[in-house]
């Protein structure tokens, strides 16, 4: 039977050129010829989980897909015969016939050769016979119980070793975590500065994540090696184990090549980083000397030293990043470029307000509109400037409340700096009151100046003075202007000044006309001296006593 099949195949192969040479009938399309016809669809014949041959052309009108299926069926039938399979080959005019136990299982033609590899028909034949012999040998060995039993025993032993290794690894990991946490707690106990403790906590968190990633990587490596070993114990799955080995070797080779290729660029980045760090530290030391008032540098004073230092350091680091960018691994890839564009777009769209706040902060600093310690009024809020930051300006009000203003609000709003008066530091207090026309204005001025002179906190230089601001229908409006040194005591000094004014006018018998009135009262609105403490005096007379008795 085998000889008959081989003879029939050889007969058809020999008649193929004659059939191809016959002329076709008029109007009739040429039929499939016996020679191999190139096709765009390749098909691979496999046996026992191993690739045997790849067909790239049709033969005897049979497409590559059908040739592959016929080859797989022929090999299966030949191996199933009793006895050991013998692989052979012989040439025919159309190519090479490969046999298994005298059964022709495939025909390899020149059209099936790989044009890229440039292999010859003899090389392709030897490669097919080698792969076929390996697959047939694996299939025959799988039928022997001793090979299957050995694979099972070795797999069980590998599984037991894996479980033991994972258990021991878990014990080591727990001990390592306990030692690591103990070391972190000891470092925290020895560090008392809050900034140092925050640095230790941040470093500990990063270290924990690195340790966890390393632990899981090692576990995955152990599982991969166990699976590769188990698959290699059975003939059918051994190609998968070889593929895993090849994949790991390919990845390691690629990673090693990538690392070696990235070393020059990384060294350049490190050099740029070290040079930038040296420049920024030198610049920081110089400007910190200016900030402490030791010397001046290029017209930069102590007030502008800190923002100038921050601005220059930021510009230098941005320039260094632009210089180091081309040397970073993967910087030239499309993914890295796309990510850079995305980050730039996000920054440009989402950080416009932040950039505006920072620009406002630098504008306030370099325009010298105010400085820390000045007493200012922003919109309706008065207070002492605590800090002009990169994004906000902070004030301390009279009540001790800290108020923060965005720098853009300070620039776009109204700003009054009371500390920039030509009379020097301090604040002018304006105290207004109204007195009737029946009181001489010279007496009013004298009483107001006497009250100012007796008030603690009011400066004698510049001298207080009184202004007549209006001649109203029923009274004259007066304004007492006094100078105080500490703006934060304004409410305290104003309260004391108003009390002195009331005492002075009560003593002189001058009635203060505020609030407004419609007609003169029968008795003046005064408080006798004996009632200034608010306690009733027996036998006292006067409007205050009458008022007290009425209550």
DRENVEX-84213 format. One record per residue (C-alpha): residue number from 0; z, y, x. Coordinates in steps of 0.05 Angstrom, whole numbers. Example, Ala and Ser with C-alpha at 12.3 -4.5 7.8 and 13.67 -1.06 7.14 Angstrom:
// DRENVEX-84213
MIZA   migu       zz       yy       xx
MIZA      0      156      -90      246
MIZA      1      143      -21      273
END
This chain:
// DRENVEX-84213
MIZA   migu       zz       yy       xx
MIZA      0        0        0        0
MIZA      1       18       48       55
MIZA      2      -47       33       93
MIZA      3      -88       43       29
MIZA      4      -57      111       16
MIZA      5      -69      133       88
MIZA      6     -141      108       85
MIZA      7     -154      145       20
MIZA      8     -126      210       49
MIZA      9     -169      203      111
MIZA     10     -231      189       68
MIZA     11     -220      251       27
MIZA     12     -209      291       90
MIZA     13     -273      265      120
MIZA     14     -315      280       57
MIZA     15     -287      349       50
MIZA     16     -338      383       97
MIZA     17     -396      349       61
MIZA     18     -370      370       -7
MIZA     19     -361      441       18
MIZA     20     -433      442       44
MIZA     21     -464      424      -23
MIZA     22     -498      484      -56
MIZA     23     -469      508     -121
MIZA     24     -509      511     -185
MIZA     25     -540      578     -205
MIZA     26     -488      621     -241
MIZA     27     -433      573     -224
MIZA     28     -373      595     -183
MIZA     29     -357      555     -120
MIZA     30     -305      502     -132
MIZA     31     -245      491      -87
MIZA     32     -265      464      -20
MIZA     33     -231      411       20
MIZA     34     -217      459       77
MIZA     35     -154      500       78
MIZA     36     -161      566       40
MIZA     37     -116      624       59
MIZA     38      -70      649        5
MIZA     39      -19      705       -1
MIZA     40       37      660      -27
MIZA     41       75      617       22
MIZA     42      116      555        3
MIZA     43      167      517       43
MIZA     44      180      442       37
MIZA     45      253      422       46
MIZA     46      289      356       52
MIZA     47      363      342       54
MIZA     48      380      417       54
MIZA     49      334      429      114
MIZA     50      268      466      118
MIZA     51      212      421      143
MIZA     52      146      459      139
MIZA     53      117      523      110
MIZA     54       49      521       77
MIZA     55        7      584       79
MIZA     56      -59      560       51
MIZA     57      -87      512       -1
MIZA     58     -114      444       19
MIZA     59     -163      403      -22
MIZA     60     -155      454      -78
MIZA     61      -79      443      -79
MIZA     62      -39      508      -74
MIZA     63       18      515      -24
MIZA     64       72      508      -78
MIZA     65       45      441     -101
MIZA     66       35      418      -30
MIZA     67      108      432      -15
MIZA     68      132      394      -76
MIZA     69       86      334      -59
MIZA     70      113      334       12
MIZA     71      185      332      -12
MIZA     72      170      274      -60
MIZA     73      133      235       -5
MIZA     74      190      243       44
MIZA     75      241      220       -8
MIZA     76      199      159      -24
MIZA     77      188      141       49
MIZA     78      262      147       67
MIZA     79      283      104        8
MIZA     80      245       44       34
MIZA     81      285      -10       69
MIZA     82      293       -4      144
MIZA     83      296       54      192
MIZA     84      245      108      181
MIZA     85      194      117      237
MIZA     86      160      185      244
MIZA     87       89      190      271
MIZA     88       27      233      270
MIZA     89      -47      230      281
MIZA     90     -103      280      281
MIZA     91     -158      289      230
MIZA     92     -216      338      229
MIZA     93     -177      385      184
MIZA     94     -112      384      223
MIZA     95      -54      336      234
MIZA     96      -25      283      188
MIZA     97       50      269      195
MIZA     98       75      201      171
MIZA     99      143      170      156
MIZA    100      143       94      159
MIZA    101       66       94      156
MIZA    102       67      139       94
MIZA    103       29      204      100
MIZA    104       79      257       78
MIZA    105       43      321       98
MIZA    106      -21      350      127
MIZA    107      -15      410      174
MIZA    108      -78      454      179
MIZA    109      -95      513      224
MIZA    110      -89      559      164
MIZA    111      -15      540      158
MIZA    112        1      567      227
MIZA    113       42      631      234
MIZA    114       -6      686      256
MIZA    115       51      730      280
MIZA    116       84      677      325
MIZA    117       16      657      355
MIZA    118       34      583      356
MIZA    119      -17      528      366
MIZA    120      -28      467      321
MIZA    121        5      422      372
MIZA    122       67      467      376
MIZA    123       72      469      300
MIZA    124       65      393      297
MIZA    125      121      382      347
MIZA    126      167      431      311
MIZA    127      153      397      243
MIZA    128      166      327      272
MIZA    129      231      351      304
MIZA    130      257      382      239
MIZA    131      234      322      199
MIZA    132      267      273      246
MIZA    133      333      312      242
MIZA    134      331      314      166
MIZA    135      313      240      160
MIZA    136      367      221      209
MIZA    137      419      262      171
MIZA    138      398      230      106
MIZA    139      403      160      133
MIZA    140      471      174      166
MIZA    141      498      201      100
MIZA    142      486      133       68
MIZA    143      536      101      117
MIZA    144      607      102       90
MIZA    145      639      109      158
MIZA    146      607      177      169
MIZA    147      629      202      101
MIZA    148      700      176      112
MIZA    149      704      208      180
MIZA    150      681      275      151
MIZA    151      734      271       96
MIZA    152      790      254      145
MIZA    153      771      311      192
MIZA    154      766      359      134
MIZA    155      836      340      110
MIZA    156      863      348      180
MIZA    157      830      417      186
MIZA    158      859      437      119
MIZA    159      929      415      140
MIZA    160      922      455      205
MIZA    161      899      516      165
MIZA    162      959      513      119
MIZA    163     1006      506      178
MIZA    164      972      564      214
MIZA    165      976      608      152
MIZA    166     1050      592      142
MIZA    167     1066      606      214
MIZA    168     1025      669      212
MIZA    169     1062      693      150
MIZA    170     1129      682      186
MIZA    171     1105      722      245
MIZA    172     1079      777      200
MIZA    173     1146      783      164
MIZA    174     1183      786      231
MIZA    175     1134      839      256
MIZA    176     1143      881      193
MIZA    177     1219      878      199
MIZA    178     1215      900      272
MIZA    179     1166      956      256
MIZA    180     1209      983      199
MIZA    181     1271      980      243
MIZA    182     1235     1019      298
MIZA    183     1212     1072      248
MIZA    184     1282     1081      219
MIZA    185     1311     1088      290
MIZA    186     1260     1142      306
MIZA    187     1276     1178      241
MIZA    188     1351     1175      256
MIZA    189     1341     1206      325
MIZA    190     1297     1262      298
MIZA    191     1332     1318      261
MIZA    192     1275     1369      254
MIZA    193     1240     1363      187
MIZA    194     1172     1374      218
MIZA    195     1184     1316      267
MIZA    196     1207     1271      211
MIZA    197     1145     1286      170
MIZA    198     1102     1270      231
MIZA    199     1138     1204      241
MIZA    200     1130     1185      168
MIZA    201     1055     1202      169
MIZA    202     1044     1162      233
MIZA    203     1084     1103      204
MIZA    204     1041     1103      141
MIZA    205      977     1102      182
MIZA    206     1005     1047      227
MIZA    207     1024     1004      166
MIZA    208      953     1009      139
MIZA    209      923      990      207
MIZA    210      969      930      212
MIZA    211      953      907      142
MIZA    212      878      912      154
MIZA    213      885      873      220
MIZA    214      926      819      185
MIZA    215      875      809      130
MIZA    216      818      808      180
MIZA    217      853      752      218
MIZA    218      865      713      154
MIZA    219      791      719      135
MIZA    220      771      695      205
MIZA    221      816      634      198
MIZA    222      786      618      130
MIZA    223      715      627      155
MIZA    224      727      580      215
MIZA    225      759      528      170
MIZA    226      701      530      121
MIZA    227      649      527      177
MIZA    228      685      466      208
MIZA    229      689      429      141
MIZA    230      616      442      125
MIZA    231      597      417      193
MIZA    232      630      349      181
MIZA    233      578      327      129
MIZA    234      504      318      143
MIZA    235      480      352       80
MIZA    236      522      416       90
MIZA    237      515      419      165
MIZA    238      457      469      160
MIZA    239      503      517      123
MIZA    240      554      511      180
MIZA    241      498      525      231
MIZA    242      475      584      189
MIZA    243      546      612      188
MIZA    244      550      604      263
MIZA    245      484      638      273
MIZA    246      504      693      225
MIZA    247      569      705      263
MIZA    248      534      704      330
MIZA    249      482      752      303
MIZA    250      535      799      276
MIZA    251      575      797      340
MIZA    252      513      810      381
MIZA    253      494      868      336
MIZA    254      565      897      338
MIZA    255      569      889      413
MIZA    256      502      922      422
MIZA    257      522      979      375
MIZA    258      587      989      412
MIZA    259      554      989      480
MIZA    260      501     1036      455
MIZA    261      553     1083      426
MIZA    262      594     1087      490
MIZA    263      554     1144      523
MIZA    264      555     1185      459
MIZA    265      630     1173      449
MIZA    266      643     1194      521
MIZA    267      605     1258      509
MIZA    268      645     1271      446
MIZA    269      710     1260      484
MIZA    270      689     1308      539
MIZA    271      671     1361      486
MIZA    272      737     1349      452
MIZA    273      777     1356      516
MIZA    274      741     1419      538
MIZA    275      750     1450      469
MIZA    276      824     1432      469
MIZA    277      833     1464      537
MIZA    278      797     1528      515
MIZA    279      836     1534      450
MIZA    280      903     1522      484
MIZA    281      888     1575      537
MIZA    282      867     1624      483
MIZA    283      928     1607      441
MIZA    284      975     1620      500
MIZA    285      943     1687      514
MIZA    286      946     1711      442
MIZA    287     1017     1686      433
MIZA    288     1036     1732      491
MIZA    289     1004     1790      453
MIZA    290     1040     1768      390
MIZA    291     1107     1771      425
MIZA    292     1092     1841      450
MIZA    293     1087     1824      524
MIZA    294     1019     1857      533
MIZA    295      957     1879      495
MIZA    296      888     1847      500
MIZA    297      822     1881      482
MIZA    298      856     1927      432
MIZA    299      890     1869      395
MIZA    300      963     1885      379
MIZA    301     1020     1841      357
MIZA    302     1002     1847      284
MIZA    303      931     1822      292
MIZA    304      946     1770      346
MIZA    305      963     1712      299
MIZA    306      903     1719      251
MIZA    307      856     1731      310
MIZA    308      883     1668      344
MIZA    309      872     1626      281
MIZA    310      803     1655      269
MIZA    311      778     1644      340
MIZA    312      807     1573      344
MIZA    313      773     1555      278
MIZA    314      706     1583      303
MIZA    315      712     1546      370
MIZA    316      727     1479      336
MIZA    317      669     1488      287
MIZA    318      623     1502      346
MIZA    319      650     1440      382
MIZA    320      639     1398      320
MIZA    321      567     1422      316
MIZA    322      558     1405      390
MIZA    323      589     1335      383
MIZA    324      554     1317      317
MIZA    325      489     1289      348
MIZA    326      529     1243      394
MIZA    327      570     1211      339
MIZA    328      551     1138      323
MIZA    329      505     1136      263
MIZA    330      494     1212      261
MIZA    331      419     1202      260
MIZA    332      419     1153      202
MIZA    333      396     1174      133
MIZA    334      464     1155      103
MIZA    335      502     1200      151
MIZA    336      453     1257      138
MIZA    337      458     1248       63
MIZA    338      534     1248       67
MIZA    339      533     1312      108
MIZA    340      488     1346       56
MIZA    341      534     1322        0
MIZA    342      597     1348       35
MIZA    343      563     1414       49
MIZA    344      541     1421      -24
MIZA    345      611     1404      -49
MIZA    346      642     1455       -1
MIZA    347      592     1509      -20
MIZA    348      603     1498      -95
MIZA    349      677     1483      -98
MIZA    350      705     1524      -41
MIZA    351      673     1591      -57
MIZA    352      739     1619      -84
MIZA    353      777     1592      -23
MIZA    354      728     1625       24
MIZA    355      735     1690      -16
MIZA    356      811     1687      -10
MIZA    357      807     1675       65
MIZA    358      758     1732       74
MIZA    359      805     1777       33
MIZA    360      863     1758       77
MIZA    361      825     1776      141
MIZA    362      802     1841      108
MIZA    363      874     1861       92
MIZA    364      897     1845      162
MIZA    365      841     1878      201
MIZA    366      837     1939      156
MIZA    367      912     1950      168
MIZA    368      923     1968       95
MIZA    369      993     1941      100
MIZA    370     1036     1898      144
MIZA    371     1098     1854      137
MIZA    372     1158     1898      123
MIZA    373     1120     1952       85
MIZA    374     1144     1972       16
MIZA    375     1083     1970      -29
MIZA    376     1063     1969     -102
MIZA    377     1009     1920     -123
MIZA    378      988     1933     -195
MIZA    379     1055     1940     -230
MIZA    380     1097     1900     -179
MIZA    381     1137     1934     -125
MIZA    382     1168     1900      -65
MIZA    383     1170     1889        9
MIZA    384     1113     1851       42
MIZA    385     1137     1784       68
MIZA    386     1071     1754       92
MIZA    387      997     1767       90
MIZA    388      971     1696       91
MIZA    389      902     1666       94
MIZA    390      898     1659       18
MIZA    391      957     1698      -12
MIZA    392     1001     1758        0
MIZA    393     1076     1750      -15
MIZA    394     1124     1805      -37
MIZA    395     1200     1807      -46
MIZA    396     1219     1850     -106
MIZA    397     1284     1889     -119
MIZA    398     1313     1830     -157
MIZA    399     1300     1782     -100
MIZA    400     1241     1747     -134
MIZA    401     1184     1726      -89
MIZA    402     1116     1742     -119
MIZA    403     1049     1716      -92
MIZA    404      983     1752     -103
MIZA    405      915     1722      -87
MIZA    406      882     1764      -33
MIZA    407      822     1778      -78
MIZA    408      870     1807     -130
MIZA    409      901     1853      -77
MIZA    410      832     1877      -54
MIZA    411      805     1888     -124
MIZA    412      868     1920     -153
MIZA    413      909     1983     -138
MIZA    414      952     1982      -75
MIZA    415     1003     2035      -60
MIZA    416     1038     2033        8
MIZA    417     1102     2075        6
MIZA    418     1116     2060       79
MIZA    419     1056     2100      103
MIZA    420     1085     2168       83
MIZA    421     1078     2223      136
MIZA    422     1153     2234      132
MIZA    423     1165     2166      162
MIZA    424     1191     2100      134
MIZA    425     1229     2102       69
MIZA    426     1215     2120       -3
MIZA    427     1217     2184      -46
MIZA    428     1257     2179     -110
MIZA    429     1237     2224     -169
MIZA    430     1292     2237     -219
MIZA    431     1272     2277     -281
MIZA    432     1316     2312     -333
MIZA    433     1311     2368     -384
MIZA    434     1358     2428     -391
MIZA    435     1357     2482     -444
MIZA    436     1332     2553     -433
MIZA    437     1403     2581     -440
MIZA    438     1422     2551     -372
MIZA    439     1399     2590     -310
MIZA    440     1348     2549     -271
MIZA    441     1381     2568     -205
MIZA    442     1446     2536     -230
MIZA    443     1408     2473     -249
MIZA    444     1376     2468     -180
MIZA    445     1443     2479     -146
MIZA    446     1477     2424     -188
MIZA    447     1421     2375     -174
MIZA    448     1422     2387      -99
MIZA    449     1498     2381      -98
MIZA    450     1493     2314     -134
MIZA    451     1441     2290      -84
MIZA    452     1483     2312      -25
MIZA    453     1543     2272      -51
MIZA    454     1503     2208      -63
MIZA    455     1507     2155       -9
MIZA    456     1439     2131       15
MIZA    457     1402     2196        4
MIZA    458     1374     2223       69
MIZA    459     1391     2294       90
MIZA    460     1326     2299      129
MIZA    461     1278     2312       97
MIZA    462     1320     2353       50
MIZA    463     1320     2339      -25
MIZA    464     1287     2392      -68
MIZA    465     1278     2408     -142
MIZA    466     1213     2421     -180
MIZA    467     1204     2452     -249
MIZA    468     1149     2410     -277
MIZA    469     1142     2438     -348
MIZA    470     1167     2492     -396
MIZA    471     1171     2453     -461
MIZA    472     1188     2478     -531
MIZA    473     1263     2467     -528
MIZA    474     1279     2457     -454
MIZA    475     1256     2462     -383
MIZA    476     1235     2398     -346
MIZA    477     1264     2389     -276
MIZA    478     1248     2337     -223
MIZA    479     1295     2321     -165
MIZA    480     1259     2290     -105
MIZA    481     1302     2253      -55
MIZA    482     1285     2210        5
MIZA    483     1318     2142       17
MIZA    484     1311     2098       78
MIZA    485     1318     2028       48
MIZA    486     1268     2018       -9
MIZA    487     1303     1953      -30
MIZA    488     1365     1995      -49
MIZA    489     1326     2041      -94
MIZA    490     1358     2018     -159
MIZA    491     1428     2021     -129
MIZA    492     1418     2091     -101
MIZA    493     1384     2115     -165
MIZA    494     1443     2091     -206
MIZA    495     1493     2127     -161
MIZA    496     1450     2190     -162
MIZA    497     1445     2192     -238
MIZA    498     1521     2184     -242
MIZA    499     1532     2243     -194
MIZA    500     1484     2285     -235
MIZA    501     1522     2271     -300
MIZA    502     1589     2288     -267
MIZA    503     1562     2353     -237
MIZA    504     1533     2377     -303
MIZA    505     1594     2357     -344
MIZA    506     1639     2394     -294
MIZA    507     1596     2457     -300
MIZA    508     1592     2452     -376
MIZA    509     1516     2446     -376
MIZA    510     1487     2403     -430
MIZA    511     1430     2355     -411
MIZA    512     1377     2359     -466
MIZA    513     1350     2288     -459
MIZA    514     1336     2255     -506
MIZA    515     1298     2304     -549
MIZA    516     1334     2340     -606
MIZA    517     1312     2382     -666
MIZA    518     1368     2433     -671
MIZA    519     1427     2459     -630
MIZA    520     1492     2425     -646
MIZA    521     1556     2464     -663
MIZA    522     1590     2438     -600
MIZA    523     1556     2422     -534
MIZA    524     1545     2348     -517
MIZA    525     1593     2345     -458
MIZA    526     1646     2296     -433
MIZA    527     1711     2327     -409
MIZA    528     1736     2307     -340
MIZA    529     1797     2270     -368
MIZA    530     1751     2223     -406
MIZA    531     1703     2206     -348
MIZA    532     1737     2139     -338
MIZA    533     1726     2122     -411
MIZA    534     1802     2117     -426
MIZA    535     1833     2160     -483
MIZA    536     1885     2213     -462
MIZA    537     1942     2230     -512
MIZA    538     1941     2302     -537
MIZA    539     1872     2316     -507
MIZA    540     1825     2360     -545
MIZA    541     1751     2371     -543
MIZA    542     1690     2336     -569
MIZA    543     1704     2274     -529
MIZA    544     1774     2267     -557
MIZA    545     1750     2278     -627
MIZA    546     1695     2228     -616
MIZA    547     1747     2179     -589
MIZA    548     1793     2189     -649
MIZA    549     1735     2178     -696
MIZA    550     1723     2111     -665
END
